Amino acid sequence: MASMMFTDCSSSTTSRLIHFNRRNGTFLLRRRVDQLRLQTTASGRGCNLSIRSSSSLTPAISADTKSEATAKVIDGKAVAKKIRDEITIEVSRMKESIGVVPGLAVILVGDRKDSATYVRNKKKACESVGIKSFEVRLSEDSSEEEVLKSVSGFNDDPCVHGILVQLPLPSHMDEQNILNAVSIEKDVDGFHPLNIGRLAMRGREPLFVPCTPKGCIELLHRYNIEIKGKRAVVIGRSNIVGMPAALLLQREDATVSIIHSRTKNPEEITREADIIISAVGVPNMVRGSWIKPGAVIIDVGINPVEDASAPRGYRLVGDICYEEACKVASAITPVPGGVGPMTIAMLLSNTLTSAKRIHNFQ
C-alpha cells in the first residue's frame, strides 16, 4: 500500500510529520498532480517524502522586513466570484434570447466520498449561475462498457453542452479510452488528445483548455501581471496541470522551464523565474530561498499537514512555503482560496462557451 510522509515546514518549531495513506487516506483529491519521488521504499510500491525546515533554506531578508509579509495576495476566491457573476449574466441573456440553457453532465463511478463531494460542489456551482446539471452514478463494479454508454448518451443529448467524467476511475477501467470517448465539442475538461494537441501547436486553437491551468493564467490576467517576455518555471509535468500550464505560458510568449522529479538543481532554475506555477503535491517544498525577489507565484498544491489546533486535526497548505515566500515574492496565491475556486469557475466558463458555440450564439 503506497504511503507518504508529509512535513509541515512552515512551523517555527520542530517539524512535524503526518502519515498520508495515498490509497485509503482521508485526504484524497480529485486530481492527481506530479509527485516527486525523493525516496522509494524497498518494495517499490510507495515513497516517503520528508521535507524539514532548515535554517540554511531561510531566505536572506533584511531585519526591517523579516517580520511582515510584503507580497500582494492574489485572491482566487474573489476573482472566481466575479467570473461566476459574469457567467450568470451571460446564461440569463442566452436563455432570454434563444431559449437555451447550458447543460453540464457529470459521470461518477464508485462511492468514493471525495469524488462525491467534488460532484456535489460542481452541481451547486452550476445551480448558482443558472447552468443545468445532469448526473449519472454508476457502481464501483460497473463495466467500462456501461460508462462508455453513458458518455455516448450525453454526446448525443442536445441539452448537454459539457461532459465531465469524474476521476479517478476504478482500476479495472481504461481511463484514457473513456476520456477519449467524450465528444471533443463537449470536452469541457480539456483532456481530449485533440484539444491538448491543438494547445501545443502554434496557429491552432483548442476548443477547450484544461480548467486548472486556465484558471492560473486567468489569475495572472485579472491582476494585470505581464507574461510576455518573462521567465516562467512550472514545477510538475502532469497531463492535468503542469504540461498544459507550460503550453499556455508559451502561448503568452513566456520563456518556460519545467521542473520535475529528475531535474537537477531545481532551486537554481526556480530562482531565475519571474513567474512560478507549482503543481507537485508536496507541502511547502518551495522555500523562500528558491524564489527570486519580486517573482509572482501561483500555487496549485493542496496538501494536508497535521495541525492539532485545527477542527479536523489538519490544515491545507500549498507546495510553496507561504510564510517565507510572501516575504520575497511580489504576489502569491493563498492555499486555500487561490487556484481552487478558479478551477470550478473555468469549468462553468467552458460549459457556457460550449453552449454558445453549439448554438452559434454571440
C-alpha positions in Angstrom: 0.0 0.0 0.0 1.5 3.3 -1.1 2.1 5.9 1.6 3.9 9.2 2.1 5.3 11.2 4.9 4.4 14.8 4.7 6.2 17.5 6.8 4.8 20.8 7.9 7.9 23.0 7.4 6.1 26.3 7.9 6.2 25.8 11.7 8.9 27.7 13.6 9.1 24.7 16.0 10.4 21.2 15.3 8.9 19.9 12.0 6.0 17.5 12.4 5.3 14.6 10.1 1.9 13.4 9.1 1.5 10.0 7.6 -0.6 10.1 4.5 -2.2 6.9 3.0 -2.4 7.5 -0.7 -5.0 4.9 -1.4 -7.3 4.8 1.6 -6.4 8.1 3.4 -8.9 10.8 4.2 -7.1 13.5 2.2 -7.8 12.3 -1.3 -8.0 14.8 -4.1 -9.9 14.6 -7.3 -7.0 15.4 -9.5 -3.5 13.9 -9.1 -0.6 16.1 -9.7 3.1 15.1 -10.1 4.6 13.5 -7.0 8.3 14.0 -6.5 9.8 10.5 -5.7 12.5 11.5 -3.3 12.9 8.2 -1.6 11.5 4.9 -2.8 10.6 2.2 -0.4 12.2 -1.2 -0.6 9.1 -2.7 -2.1 8.9 -0.1 -4.8 5.2 0.4 -4.1 5.3 3.8 -2.5 7.6 6.6 -1.4 8.5 8.6 1.6 8.7 12.4 1.3 10.3 14.2 4.2 10.8 17.9 3.9 12.1 19.5 7.0 12.6 23.1 7.9 16.3 24.1 7.8 17.9 27.4 8.7 20.1 27.0 5.6 16.9 27.3 3.4 15.7 30.5 5.0 15.9 33.4 2.5 18.1 36.4 3.3 15.6 39.1 4.3 16.6 42.4 6.0 15.6 42.8 9.6 13.1 45.6 8.9 11.1 43.4 6.6 11.6 39.9 8.1 8.6 40.1 10.4 6.0 41.1 7.8 4.7 39.9 4.5 5.1 42.2 1.5 3.6 40.1 -1.3 0.2 41.0 -2.8 -2.3 38.3 -2.2 -3.9 37.0 -5.5 -7.4 36.3 -4.3 -8.7 33.5 -6.4 -11.9 33.3 -4.4 -12.8 36.9 -5.2 -11.8 36.6 -8.9 -13.8 33.3 -9.2 -16.9 35.1 -7.8 -16.6 37.9 -10.3 -16.3 35.3 -13.1 -19.3 33.4 -11.9 -21.3 36.7 -11.8 -20.3 37.3 -15.4 -21.4 33.8 -16.4 -24.7 34.2 -14.6 -25.4 37.3 -16.8 -24.5 35.5 -20.0 -26.5 32.4 -19.1 -29.6 34.6 -18.5 -29.0 36.5 -21.7 -28.8 33.3 -23.7 -31.9 31.9 -22.2 -33.9 35.0 -22.9 -32.6 35.4 -26.4 -32.8 31.9 -27.8 -34.4 29.8 -25.1 -31.3 27.7 -24.5 -29.8 26.9 -21.1 -26.3 25.5 -21.0 -26.0 22.0 -19.5 -23.2 20.1 -17.8 -23.2 16.4 -17.3 -21.1 14.5 -14.8 -20.5 10.8 -14.7 -19.5 9.4 -11.3 -18.3 5.8 -10.9 -18.0 4.3 -7.5 -18.7 5.5 -4.0 -15.6 7.5 -3.1 -16.6 10.2 -0.7 -14.1 12.7 -2.0 -15.4 12.2 -5.6 -19.0 12.5 -4.4 -18.1 15.8 -2.7 -16.5 17.2 -5.8 -19.5 16.3 -7.9 -21.9 17.8 -5.3 -19.8 21.1 -5.4 -20.0 21.2 -9.2 -23.7 20.7 -9.1 -24.1 23.6 -6.6 -21.8 25.8 -8.7 -24.0 25.1 -11.8 -27.1 26.0 -10.0 -25.6 29.2 -8.7 -25.1 30.5 -12.3 -28.1 29.0 -13.9 -26.4 26.1 -15.7 -28.5 22.9 -15.8 -26.7 19.9 -14.3 -27.1 16.2 -15.3 -25.6 13.3 -13.3 -25.1 9.6 -13.8 -23.9 7.5 -10.9 -22.6 4.0 -11.5 -21.5 1.4 -9.0 -17.8 0.6 -8.4 -18.2 -2.8 -10.2 -19.8 -1.3 -13.3 -18.2 -2.3 -16.6 -16.3 0.0 -18.9 -19.0 -0.5 -21.5 -21.6 0.9 -19.1 -19.5 4.1 -18.6 -19.0 4.4 -22.4 -22.7 4.0 -22.9 -23.4 6.9 -20.5 -20.8 9.0 -22.3 -22.3 8.2 -25.7 -25.8 9.2 -24.4 -24.6 12.6 -23.3 -22.6 13.1 -26.5 -26.0 12.7 -28.4 -28.1 14.8 -25.9 -28.7 18.3 -27.3 -29.4 19.6 -23.8 -25.9 18.7 -22.7 -23.0 21.0 -23.7 -20.3 19.8 -21.5 -19.4 16.3 -20.2 -17.1 15.6 -17.3 -16.0 12.1 -16.2 -15.1 12.3 -12.5 -11.6 10.9 -11.9 -10.1 8.7 -10.7 -12.0 5.8 -12.2 -11.9 2.2 -10.8 -8.7 0.4 -11.6 -10.3 -2.1 -14.0 -11.3 0.7 -16.4 -9.2 2.2 -19.2 -9.2 5.9 -18.2 -7.7 7.0 -21.5 -10.2 5.1 -23.5 -13.2 6.6 -21.6 -11.9 10.2 -21.8 -11.2 9.8 -25.5 -14.9 8.8 -26.0 -16.1 12.2 -24.9 -17.1 14.3 -27.9 -14.4 17.0 -28.5 -17.1 19.6 -28.8 -18.2 18.8 -25.2 -14.8 18.1 -23.7 -15.1 20.9 -21.1 -12.3 19.4 -19.0 -10.0 19.9 -22.0 -8.3 16.5 -21.7 -9.2 15.2 -25.2 -5.9 14.5 -27.1 -7.1 16.7 -30.0 -7.6 19.6 -27.6 -4.2 19.1 -26.0 -2.6 18.7 -29.4 -4.1 21.9 -30.7 -2.9 23.6 -27.5 0.6 22.5 -28.2 0.7 23.7 -31.8 1.2 27.3 -33.0 -1.6 28.6 -35.1 -4.1 26.1 -33.8 -6.8 26.8 -31.2 -8.1 24.1 -28.8 -11.9 24.1 -28.3 -11.3 23.9 -24.5 -8.3 24.4 -22.2 -8.0 22.3 -19.0 -9.6 24.1 -16.2 -6.9 24.4 -13.5 -4.1 25.7 -15.8 -6.6 28.0 -17.5 -7.5 29.4 -14.1 -3.9 30.0 -13.3 -3.4 32.1 -16.4 -6.7 33.9 -15.8 -5.5 35.0 -12.4 -2.4 36.5 -13.9 -4.5 38.3 -16.5 -7.0 39.6 -13.9 -4.2 41.0 -11.8 -2.5 42.6 -14.9 0.6 40.6 -14.4 2.7 40.7 -17.6 3.7 37.3 -19.0 5.2 38.2 -22.4 9.0 38.0 -22.3 9.1 36.8 -18.7 10.9 33.7 -17.4 8.4 31.2 -16.1 9.0 28.0 -14.3 6.4 25.3 -14.0 7.0 22.8 -11.2 5.4 19.5 -12.1 4.7 18.0 -15.6 1.3 16.2 -15.1 -1.1 16.0 -18.0 -3.7 17.7 -15.9 -1.8 20.8 -14.7 1.9 21.1 -15.3 2.1 20.3 -19.0 -0.9 22.4 -20.2 0.2 25.2 -17.9 3.6 25.3 -19.6 1.9 25.3 -23.0 -0.3 28.2 -22.0 2.6 30.2 -20.8 4.4 29.6 -24.1 1.4 30.8 -25.9 1.7 34.0 -23.8 5.3 34.4 -25.1 7.0 33.5 -21.8 10.3 31.6 -21.8 9.3 28.4 -20.0 11.2 25.8 -18.0 9.7 22.7 -16.4 10.9 21.2 -13.2 10.2 17.6 -12.5 11.4 14.7 -10.4 14.6 14.2 -12.5 15.6 17.8 -12.7 19.0 18.7 -11.3 19.4 21.8 -9.2 15.7 22.8 -9.2 16.4 25.6 -6.7 18.7 27.3 -9.1 16.3 27.1 -12.0 13.4 28.3 -10.0 15.4 31.2 -8.6 15.6 32.6 -12.1 11.8 32.7 -12.6 9.7 35.8 -12.8 6.6 33.6 -12.6 6.3 30.3 -10.8 3.4 27.8 -11.2 3.8 24.9 -8.8 1.7 21.7 -9.0 3.6 18.8 -7.4 1.5 18.0 -4.3 4.5 18.2 -1.9 3.7 20.5 1.1 6.0 23.6 1.5 8.6 22.2 -1.0 9.5 25.6 -2.5 11.2 27.7 0.2 11.9 31.4 0.2 15.5 30.7 -0.9 14.2 29.3 -4.1 12.4 32.5 -5.1 13.7 35.5 -7.0 12.7 38.7 -5.2 9.6 40.2 -6.9 8.5 36.9 -8.5 4.8 36.1 -8.9 3.8 32.7 -7.5 0.7 30.6 -8.4 0.4 27.7 -6.0 -1.7 24.8 -7.3 -0.8 22.4 -4.5 -3.4 21.4 -1.9 -1.7 19.3 0.8 -2.8 18.3 4.3 -0.5 18.8 7.2 -1.0 17.9 10.8 -2.4 20.7 13.0 -3.8 19.8 16.4 -5.4 23.2 16.7 -7.5 22.8 13.5 -11.1 21.4 13.8 -10.2 18.4 11.7 -6.7 17.8 13.1 -5.1 19.1 9.9 -4.9 22.1 7.7 -4.2 22.6 4.0 -1.0 24.2 2.6 0.4 24.6 -0.8 3.6 23.5 -2.5 5.1 26.9 -1.6 6.2 27.7 1.9 3.9 30.6 2.2 5.4 32.2 5.3 8.7 32.5 3.6 7.6 33.2 0.0 5.3 36.1 0.9 8.4 38.0 2.2 10.2 37.6 -1.1 7.5 37.4 -3.9 5.6 40.4 -5.3 2.4 38.4 -5.5 1.2 35.0 -4.4 -1.9 32.8 -4.3 -3.0 31.6 -0.9 -4.0 28.0 -0.1 -6.9 27.5 0.2 -8.6 30.4 -1.6 -6.3 30.7 -4.6 -6.4 28.4 -7.6 -9.0 26.0 -6.2 -12.1 28.3 -6.7 -10.8 29.2 -10.2 -10.9 25.6 -11.4 -14.7 25.3 -11.0 -15.2 28.8 -12.4 -13.3 27.8 -15.5 -15.4 24.6 -15.8 -18.5 26.8 -15.8 -16.9 29.1 -18.3 -16.0 26.3 -20.6 -19.6 24.9 -20.4 -21.0 28.3 -21.3 -18.5 28.6 -24.2 -19.6 25.2 -25.5 -23.2 26.1 -25.4 -22.6 29.4 -27.3 -20.5 27.6 -29.9 -23.0 24.8 -30.5 -25.9 27.2 -30.9 -23.8 29.9 -32.7 -24.7 32.5 -30.0 -22.6 35.6 -29.7 
